[in-house]
């Protein structure tokens, strides 16, 4: 080593060490303060609001579940003047079924034990009602663009429903930070870690590849993203589920013990029997945190995609987005949990030192054979890629809310590409803590808004179900003008008359 290179290496190592210390400090502070928020505020709000709407809407997520499935299967035709209902569902699903499905569930189990899975289920089941409400509101208060497409989301229903541009702007800023920056880093970082662990690919190589693959779609706008997500999201989920079914089948004799551990540790029965309730708190906290991060019910993100769909009634899209929560948590995340709990890597309530996140999931799948290494990475890459694009669409929609529809959103384009590159090459110990705070603040603002505006959804659902009793499905339309079910006159002209002027005829078959 030449003498001239020593100062450079010393400076580089010092900078790296300083970054690691700052990273550890920030993660510690955020985790400590966020822990109180989760236990005493976010948990109560998420489950409380979900239960409230489950009761007020008479368990809509259960009563109309079969109808949700039919609605998705009958809504794939492209819409005139916007993206189809299925494409909006696919964008939302692509964003939900991201690396959090493989990494977040693993983190929840390692930190909170198998009982965390139970609380993820609870958050999802009541969250389906919350998702229905927020996505229906996004449709009710959406606005039409000059080209016939639509946009909307919490920022819009805060402004148009609650008459508060200020709170609409607050939510938009929170979402831009979360989805344009911190969540993008997490997706890229997770993929880079697995690439390095499985194939010894340098993080900077992953960074370059991700930037080259995402930049064209980020510059191209929402319609290319919609077309990609329409096919990529279902395919990647089905491939992952097939592997999960295979590994569970090989370990069918362990399923009884797995279910027993999930339910017993969810309430801390085993831990309490040993004299401590810490296990219950850890399971509850991790289940809610990671459940929210993966299914996003109540967070206010998916409504941004829901609002873009061209449908004849707001409730139709609300039902479809509610189904997305079920698919993400009850199917895909549950698959991840079972992969980990029967995979042979997580044993006796703990994982090997240094093995966590998506790496734990990938190594657990290795029980099927060495071939799973490449397949798992491809699936994870698809998860990450679709989520990166979905995150961008949400951030773009909200920067245009703040700056106007004609804004080219170059700030968000640049921030997203920068975040993807940065997240790939840096070890971000604080990334999950930053993302947790971002989701918490977004969720709290959104939950208050949807509770205050919930009467609009109750009225819209009453209108929808009344029409279902007397009309063919394709003839159900939402006209807000002088609608006796609504609490008042709806601002704007999107729903002032028959919305089928924007749709092809007869897009949905009868029930």
N, C-alpha and C positions, 0 to 999 in steps of 0.2 A: 504494500500500500504506500503510495507516495505521500510525502509530508503535506503537500498542497491540498490533498483531499480530506485531511483530518478535520480542519475547522468546519468544512461543509457537513461532514457526517455528524460531528458533535452538535452542530446547530440543528440538524434535522432530527436527531434523537431527542434533543431538548424540547423542540417544538412538539414532537409526538408525545413525549411524556407530559408536557403541560396540557395538551389537548385531552389526554386520558384522565388527568386529575380533574380538569374542568368538567369533563363528561361525567365522571363518577360523582362529583359534588352536585351537579345539576340533577342527575338522576335521583340521588338521595333526597334532595329537597323536594322535588316534584312528587316522588313516591310518598314521602311522609305527609305532605299536605293533601295529596289526592286521596290517600287512604281514608282520611276523615270525611272528605266529600262523598266518596263512594258509599261508605257505611251509613252515613246519617242523612244524606240528601239524595244522591242519584238513585240508590237502590229503592228508597221509598217512592220517589217520583216515578221511576220506570214501572215498577210493579203496581203502584197505586193508580197511575193513569191508565195502564193497561187493563186493570180490573174495572176501573170506572167505566171505560168505554165498552168492555165486555158486557157489563150489566146494562148500560144504557142502550146498547145496540142488540141486546138479547143474544149474546154470543154469536155475532155475525160470522166469526171465523170458523165456527163449527156448523152452524145452520146452513151456510151457503158454501161449504167447502167443496162439495161435488160440483157446484155451479162454477166455482173458481177454476177448477180443472178444465171444465168444458169451455169456459171463456178463453183460456189460453190456447187450447187446441183449435178454436174456431176464429182466431184473430190474427192469423199470419199474413193475410193479404195486405199489400202495401196500401197506405192511405194517401188520398189526394190532399195536397196542401200540408203535408207533414209526414212524420214517421208513423209506422203502424203501432197498434197497441202491443203486439208481441215484441216489436223491436224495442219499445220503451221498457217492457218487462225484461228483455235480454240485457239491456244496458244496466238496469238496476241489479240483475242477477250477476252479471259479469263483475260488477263492482263489489257486490257482497261476497261472492265466491272467489276471494283473492287469496293471497298468501296467509292471511289471517286464519283461513280455514285449516291450513296445515300447521302454521306456526303458532297462531293465537291459542288454539285448542291445546296444543302441546304445552305451551307456557302455563295455561290455566291448570292443567293436570299436575305439572311439576310443582307449581307454587301453591295450589289449593287442594291437591289430591283428587281422586276420582269423583268426590262429591261435587266438585265444580261443574261437572257435566249436568247434574240434575238442575242446578240453578241456571245454566244456559238454556235448558229445556223450558223452564218456567218463564224466563225472560222472553223466549221466542213465542210461546203459546199465548201469553197475554199481549205480547208485542205485535202479534198478527192483527189484533184489533186496533192498536195504535198506528200500525203501518197503513191499515185501511183508511183511517181517519185522515192522516197527513197527506196521503196520496189523493184521496178524494178532494180534500181542500185545495190541493195543487191544481186539480182540474177545474174546480169551481171558480177559482180566482185567477186562472191563467190569462194571458194576453196574447193577441194575435200580432204576428210580425207582418211586415209589408209583403213578404213573399208567400204568405199563407201558412207558414209554420207557427208553432206556438212555443211559449216559454213561460215558466212559472216556478213555484217552489215556496218555501217559507218566507223568503224576503218579500215576495209578492203578496202572500196572504197576510203577512204582518202589516204591510202598507195598505192594501186594498180592503182587507177585512177588519183590521183594528185601527185603521187610519193613522198608522205610525210609520212614516218614512224613516225616522231615526232608528227604530228598532229593526226595521228591515235592513238598514245599512249595517247595523251592528252584526246581525246574523250573517250577512253577506261577507263581511270582513273575516269573521270567525271561520266560515266555510272555506274561503279562499286560502287562509293560512293552513287549515287542516288538509284540504284536498289538493291544493296547489303546491304544498311544500312538505309538511311532516309525513303525511301518508305516502307520498311518492317516494320519500327516502326509505321508509320501512319496506315497501314492496321491492325496491331495487336492492336494498341491503340484504333482505332475506334470500333473494335469488342469487346474489353474489356469494353469500356464505355457503349455500349448498353447492354451487358450481365449484368453489374452491375445495370444499370438503370431499366432493365426489370425484371430481375430474382434475383437480389441481389447476383450475383456470384462474389466472390472476384477476383480482377484482377490477383492475383498470380495463382489462379485455371485456369483461361483462359490461362495464360502463359504456364503452364505445359501441358494442353491439346493441344495447338497449336504446341508446340515443339514436342510432341509425334506423332502428325498427319503429320507434315511436314518433320521431319527428315528422315524417310524412303525414301521418294521420292527425297529429296535433295541428299541423298547418292546414290540413284539408277540411277540418270542420266536423260537425256532429253527424252528418249523414253517412260519411264513410265509416265512422265509428259504429253507428247503428247497424250497418250492413255486416261489419266484421263481428260484432257482438252477437248478432242474431244466430250465427252458426258456431262461433267459438265457445260461447258460454255453455250451451247444452252438451256439446261434444266433450269438452274437458271434464265436466261434471260426471258424465256417464262413464268415461274411461277410469276416472278415479274411483267411482263407486264399484266398478267391476273388480278392481284390485282389492277393495275393502271386503267385498263379498267373498273373494277367494281366500283371503287370510283369515277371515272369521270362520269360514267353513272348515279350514284346517285345524281350527282351535275351538270347535263347537263345544267341546267338553268343558271349556273355561267360562262359557257365557253366564252360567248361574252365579259363579263367583264374581264376575264383572258387575252384573246387575246388583248383587248384594253389596259390593263395595261402593257403588255409585249412590245407592239409597242410604246406606248406613252412615257414610261419611258426609253426606249432604247436610245432615242435621247434627253432625258431631257425636253421634251415639257411641261410636267406638272411642273417640277422643275423650268425650265426657266421662265415659266409664273409667278412663285412666286418670281423671281428675282435672281435665283441661277443656275449655270450650274454644281454644284457639283454632282447632281444626274446622269447626263450624264457621267461624268468622272468615278464615282463609278461603274455604270453599265458596261461601256466599259472595265474597268480594271478587275473587277471580272469575267465578261463573258469570257475574253481572258485567264485569269489565270486558272480558273477552267475548261474552255473548253480544254485548252492544257493539263491539268493534266489528264482529263478523256479520251479524244480521242487520245492523243499523236501524232497527225499528225504533222510532221516536227521535232519531238523531236529526232528521230533516234533510238527509242527503238524497235518498231515493225519490222524494217528491219532485226534485229537479228534473229527473228523467220522466217521471209519470206525467208531468205537465205537458211534455212535448208530443204526447200521443194524440192522434185524431180519433176520437170516439164519440158516440152519439149520446152518452150519458156518463157523468163523472164517476158514478159508482162502479161502472165496468172496470175502469182502470184501478180504482181503489181495491177491488177484489183481486185483480191480477197481481198487484204489488204485494198484497197481503200473503198471497201464495208464495211469493219470492222468499219471504221470511221463513216459511215452513220448509221450503226446499233447502235453503242455506243451512239452517240450524238442525232441524229435526232429521234431515237426511244426510247432507254432506258433512256437517260438523260431527254428527253422531258417528258417521263412518270413520272419521279421523280418531275420535275417542276410542273406538273399539280396536282400531289398528294399533294404537299405542298400548292399550291395556292388555291385549293378547299377543303382542308382537315379540315379547321376550327381551326387550331392551329395558323397558320400565318394569322393574321387579321389586316386590316388597315395599311399594310406596315411594320408590325413588328411581331416578335415572342415573346413569354413570356420570361422574364428574365432568362438567363441560359440555354435556350433550343435552340440548334443549331446542325448542322451536322446531322449525321445519326439518332440521337435521335429525332430531329424534324420530319424527314421523317417517322420514326417508329410511333411516336405519331399521325401524320396526318393519317396514315393508320388505326389507331385505330377506325376511324369512321365506319369501316366495322364491328366492333365487337371485343370483347376481344380475340377471337381466333387468330386475326392477330398478336398478340404479339409474339407468338411462331413461327408462319410461317415466319414473317418478320425477326426474328432472324436467322432462318435456312437459309433463302435466303441470308442475309447479311454474315453469316458464310461461305456460299458457294462462294460468291463474294470474300471475304477476302482470303479464302483458295486457290482458283484458282489463284488469283493475287500474293499471296506470292510465289507460285511455279513458275508462269510465270516470276516474277521478278528475281528469282534465275537463271533461264535458261539464261537470258540476262547477268547477272553478270558473270556467269560461262563462257560463250562464250568469254567475253572480258578479263577475267584473263588468259584464254588460248591463246588469241591473244598476250598478253604481255609476257607470260611465256612459251608458246609452247603447242601444242595439247596434249602432254603426261603428262602435269601437272595435278595432281590429284585435284587441286582446293580446297584443304583443308582449305585454308585461307578464301575463299568465303563461303564454307560450314559452317565453324565456325562463321564467321561474320553474316551470315544470321540467324542462329539459335540464336545467342546472341541478335541480333537486335529484333527478334520476341519476345523473353522473356523480353527484356528491354522495348520495346514499350508497352507491355501488362500491366506492373506494374507501369510505371511512367506516370504522367500527363505532357505531352509534349506540352506546349504552343508554343514552337518554332518549332515544328516538321513541320507544314505546311510551315512556313517561310523558313526553311532549304530546304524543298522539292522544293519550288518555285524557289529558287536560283539554285538548282541542275538542274531543268528542263530548266531554262533560259539559263544557260551556255551551256548545251548540245545542246539545240535547236539552239542557235546562231552559234555554230561551224558547226552543221549539215546543217543548211540552206545555209550557205556560200558554203559548199562543194557541195550540190546538184545543186545550181545555176551554179557553175563552171563545173559540170559534166552533166548538163541537156541535152546537145547535144547527149549523148549516149542513153538517154531514147527516145528522139525525133526520133532518127534513128531506135531504136528497135521497137517503135510503128509503124513507117512507114513500116518496114519489116513485122510486124505482120498483119497489115491491108491489105497489098498487098497480103499476103498469104490467108487471109480470103476470099478475092474476087475470088480466083481461086482454093482453096483446101477445102477438107473436114476438119473439125476441128481437128480430130485426126491425120491428116497428117501435121499439122503446126509444124515446128521445127525451132529452132534458130541455125544457123551455122555462127559463127563470122568471120571465115576465108574468106577473100576477099569479105566481105559483103559490097555492095555499099552504103548501108544506114548509115553505121557507120562512125564516124569521123576518125577512124584509126584502127590499128590492136589491138585486145584485148589480153592482157597478159594472159598466162596460157593456159591450154588445156581443161578446162571444156566445153567450147562451140566451140572447134576446129572442131568437127565433130558431126554427128547426135546424139543428147543427148538421143534418145529413147533406146539406149543400156542399159540405167539405169531404163527404165520404162516397165511395162507390156504393151502388145499391146492393142490398141484401148481402152484407158481409158475414152475418152470423146465422147459423141454422137454429131451428127451434130446439127447446129443451125436451 
